[in-house]
Amino acid sequence: MKFNKIILALLVVFILTSGTSIIFAEQFELSDVSFDIPGNYSINKTTDEACILKSDNADNYTISMIQVNSSDAILEKNSRMSSGFTFLSEENYTSSNGIDINQQNFMKNESYFSFYSFEANNLTYMVIYTFPVHDELNNATNPVNEIIESIQ
């Protein structure tokens, strides 16, 4: 009977601690916005206007968030293509928290690069998600969605 109580107590502690890690997601503030760090990512490097996140599972998954002066989607796309990036697709959409996003997808050197440009709190930001070509961009599991949806 005593053994069952110990097991039950350990189970309750485990459930409570795992639940709090979900509730208390790590937040980061960049310029004038704060956002949640996606699960399985850690802060690798920061400055006043940039934050680089690395996947805890693999080195070739990187997310960079940068505060930029302005954003011109056509100019940026042409600049990337002239730098050797292969253009794959472009999409404009609005996140569930009302942020208008321009997403451009490219490939270069066996990696995919997804560039997200948007405005928040009257400042322009760019998020760059880099991942290997053997992986597919899946909106349901895309960590950039977690970042943008959490912007405050």
C-alpha positions, 0 to 999 in steps of 0.5 A: 500500500505504501509503495502505491502511494509513493508511485502515485505521489511521483506520478502527480509530481511528474504531471505537475512539472511537465504541465508547468513547462508547457504553461510557462514557455520561455519568452524573449523580447526583441526591440519592441515585441516579445515572443515565445521560444518554440519548443525544442529551440534554444537561444543561440545568440542575441543582439539588440535587433536580432535573435538566433535560435538553434534546434535542440535536436539538430544543428541544421535547423535555425531560426533568425529574427531580425528587426529591419528598417523596412521591407519590400517583398519584390526587392527582397525576392529579386535580391535573393535570386541574384544571390543564387537562391532558387525561388520556390513560392511566395504567399501573403496571409494574416496570422490569427493574432492579426499580423500580415505576413509575406512568406517567401520560400527558397532553396540554396546549397541543399537547404530550404530558406523561408523568409517571413516579413511582417510589421508589429508595434510599428516596426518591421521584422523578418524571420528566417527559417533554415532547414535541410532539403530532406524535410518538408515545410509543414505549417502544422509543425512550423516553429515560426508559426509559434513565434508569430502567433505569440507576438505581443 
